[in-house]
Amino acid sequence: MSNLVPTNKGSQSDSYPPRPENKPPQRGLGQYLEILARWIVALISFPVIFISYIVAQFVTPGTPGYKLVGAIGFWIGTLLSTDSVWQVLFQGKPLFPWFETQWIGWSGWLQLPFNLLFWVSFGISALVQVMEARTLRGKDPIQARSEFEESKQYVLGSKPSGNIDLTVALWGDYKRAGMKERNAGGAIALFFWVLDITTTFVGRWPFQYTNPMTILGCFAYNCASMMAGEIGYNIWKLTK
C-alpha cells in the first residue's frame, strides 16, 4: 500500500485575495490650517499661562512659593516689631524713618548686625510673633477632636462625702486635670499680647500728632506691624 502524500493544489495567495495596505489618510488644507492655528494660540497664550502657574505657586497651600510668602511675611513682620522692642526696652534709635522725628540712618543699619542688643530685640520679637500666632491659629480640628475623645474615657465619679479631706482634694485634682496647663498657656499668651501692644504703642504713639490722617496712619501702621508677623507665621505653619 503506497503512502499518500498530500499535495498543495494552490498557494495561499491563490486562495485569499491580497490585503489592501493601510495608507494614512491624506491631510487636507483645512487640517494644516487648524494645526497652525493651534500653534499660534499656544504661542500667544504661553506668557499668560506661564504667569498664572507662577502666581498659583504663591497662593496654593503646600507649594514652595506659598512657603516663601509665609517666611517673608514672618521675617518682615518680625523686623517691624523689632523696631518697637529695640526702642522701648533698649532705648535704641528708631530703625525706620516713618512716623519718627529721627532714625538710625543707613550708616546705623550697617552697624546693626554687630550690635548684640539688636539681635536680642529681634529674638524677643520673633518669640512674641510665634506665641501670638499660636493663639490666633488655635488647635487643629483633628487634634482637638482626638483630645476630646480621649478625655471622655475618664468618667468622673460623684463628689465623695464623709471621707477625709485628702480624698476630696484628690477628687478635685482629678476633676481639674489638665486645667493648670491650659490656664498657664492662656496667661502666657496674654502676657505676650500685652508686651507687643505696649512696646508698639509706646515706641510709636499715634496721638502725639495733631493731623487726623497722620494719627490714623500711625495707628494703622502699628496694627499692621503687630499682625504681619503672626499672619506670615500662620501661612508658613500651614505648609508644614
C-alpha positions in Angstrom: 0.0 0.0 0.0 1.6 3.3 -1.1 1.9 6.3 1.2 -0.4 9.1 0.2 1.4 12.5 0.3 -0.9 15.5 0.3 -0.1 18.0 -2.3 -0.8 21.7 -2.3 -3.0 22.4 -5.1 -2.6 26.2 -4.7 -0.6 28.7 -2.6 -2.2 30.9 0.0 -2.0 33.8 -2.4 -4.2 31.8 -4.8 -6.8 31.0 -2.1 -7.1 34.5 -0.5 -7.1 37.9 -2.2 -4.3 40.2 -1.3 -5.0 42.5 1.7 -5.1 46.2 0.9 -2.3 48.2 2.5 -3.4 50.7 5.3 -2.4 54.0 4.0 -2.6 57.1 6.2 -5.4 59.4 5.3 -4.3 62.4 3.3 -4.5 65.6 5.2 -6.3 68.4 3.5 -5.5 72.1 3.6 -8.1 72.6 6.4 -6.3 70.3 8.8 -3.0 72.0 8.3 -4.6 75.4 8.9 -6.2 74.0 12.1 -2.8 72.8 13.4 -1.2 76.1 12.5 -4.0 78.0 14.4 -3.4 75.8 17.5 0.3 76.6 17.5 -0.4 80.3 17.1 -2.9 80.3 20.0 -0.4 78.3 22.1 2.4 80.8 21.4 0.1 83.7 22.2 -1.2 82.2 25.4 2.1 80.9 26.7 3.1 84.0 28.6 -0.3 84.2 30.3 -0.3 80.5 31.2 3.3 80.8 32.5 2.5 83.8 34.7 -0.7 82.0 36.0 1.4 79.0 37.0 3.9 81.3 38.8 1.0 83.0 40.7 -0.5 79.7 41.6 2.8 78.7 43.2 2.4 81.6 45.7 -1.3 81.1 46.6 -1.7 77.4 46.6 -1.0 75.8 50.1 1.8 73.4 50.2 3.8 74.8 47.3 7.3 76.2 47.6 6.1 79.7 46.7 3.4 79.6 49.4 6.1 78.7 52.0 8.2 81.6 50.7 5.4 84.1 51.1 4.8 82.9 54.6 8.5 83.0 55.5 8.9 86.5 54.0 5.8 87.8 55.8 7.1 86.4 59.1 10.5 87.9 58.9 9.3 91.3 57.7 6.7 91.4 60.4 9.3 90.3 63.0 11.6 93.1 61.8 8.8 95.7 62.1 8.1 94.5 65.6 11.8 94.5 66.5 11.8 98.3 65.9 9.4 98.8 68.9 11.2 96.3 71.2 14.5 98.0 70.2 13.2 101.4 71.1 11.3 100.7 74.3 13.5 98.0 76.0 16.9 99.1 74.9 16.4 102.8 74.2 17.7 102.5 70.6 17.1 104.9 67.8 14.1 104.1 65.5 15.0 101.6 62.7 12.6 103.2 60.2 12.1 106.9 59.4 8.3 106.9 59.1 6.3 108.5 61.9 9.6 109.4 63.6 11.5 112.7 64.0 14.9 110.9 63.8 16.0 107.4 62.9 19.1 105.3 62.9 20.1 106.1 59.3 21.7 103.9 56.6 25.0 104.0 58.4 23.3 102.8 61.5 21.8 99.9 59.6 25.3 98.8 58.5 26.3 98.6 62.2 23.2 96.8 63.4 24.5 93.2 62.5 27.3 93.8 65.0 25.1 95.0 67.8 24.2 92.3 70.3 21.2 94.2 71.7 19.7 94.3 68.2 19.7 90.5 67.9 18.3 90.2 71.4 15.5 92.6 70.3 15.0 90.5 67.2 14.8 87.3 69.2 12.3 88.7 71.6 10.2 90.0 68.7 10.3 86.6 67.0 9.2 84.9 70.2 6.3 87.3 70.6 5.2 86.7 67.0 5.3 82.9 67.4 3.4 82.9 70.7 0.8 85.3 69.3 0.4 83.3 66.1 -0.2 80.2 68.2 -3.1 81.9 70.0 -4.5 83.1 66.7 -4.3 79.8 64.9 -5.6 77.6 67.8 -5.7 73.9 67.7 -6.1 71.8 64.6 -9.6 70.3 64.5 -8.4 66.8 64.2 -6.2 67.3 67.3 -9.0 68.9 69.2 -11.3 66.1 68.4 -8.7 63.5 69.4 -8.1 65.2 72.7 -11.8 65.5 73.4 -12.5 61.8 72.6 -9.6 60.8 74.8 -10.9 62.9 77.7 -14.3 61.3 77.6 -13.0 57.9 78.6 -12.3 59.2 82.1 -15.7 59.3 83.8 -15.7 61.4 87.0 -17.5 59.9 90.0 -19.7 61.8 92.3 -18.0 64.0 94.9 -17.1 61.9 98.0 -18.8 62.8 101.2 -17.9 61.6 104.7 -14.3 61.0 103.7 -11.1 62.6 104.9 -10.1 65.8 103.3 -7.3 64.2 101.3 -9.9 62.1 99.4 -11.8 65.2 98.5 -8.7 67.1 97.5 -7.6 64.2 95.2 -11.1 64.1 93.7 -10.7 67.8 92.9 -7.3 67.2 91.3 -8.8 64.5 89.1 -11.7 66.9 88.1 -9.3 69.7 87.2 -6.7 67.6 85.5 -5.0 69.5 82.6 -6.6 72.8 83.5 -3.4 74.3 85.1 -1.5 73.8 81.8 -4.5 75.3 79.9 -4.8 78.3 82.2 -1.0 78.8 82.2 -1.0 78.8 78.4 -3.7 81.5 78.3 -1.8 83.6 80.8 1.4 83.3 78.8 -0.4 84.3 75.6 -2.0 87.3 77.3 1.5 88.4 78.6 3.0 88.4 75.1 0.0 90.3 73.6 0.3 92.9 76.3 4.0 93.1 75.8 3.6 93.5 72.0 0.9 96.2 72.3 2.8 98.1 74.9 6.1 98.2 73.1 4.4 99.0 69.8 2.4 102.0 71.0 4.9 103.3 73.5 7.6 103.3 70.8 5.3 105.0 68.3 2.4 106.8 70.0 -0.2 107.9 67.4 -1.7 110.7 69.4 1.5 112.7 69.6 0.4 114.1 66.2 -2.3 116.7 65.5 -3.1 115.8 61.9 -6.0 113.3 62.0 -4.7 111.5 58.9 -1.3 111.1 60.5 -2.9 109.7 63.7 -4.9 107.2 61.6 -1.9 106.3 59.5 0.3 105.7 62.6 -2.4 103.7 64.3 -2.9 101.5 61.2 0.9 101.0 60.8 1.1 99.9 64.5 -1.6 97.3 63.9 0.0 96.1 60.7 3.4 95.8 62.3 1.9 93.7 65.1 -0.1 91.4 62.8 2.3 91.0 59.9 4.5 88.5 61.7 1.6 86.5 63.1 -0.1 86.2 59.7 3.2 85.2 58.0 3.9 82.6 60.6 0.4 81.1 60.3 0.8 80.9 56.5 4.2 79.3 56.9 2.9 76.9 59.6 0.1 75.7 57.4 2.6 74.4 54.9 4.2 72.1 57.4 
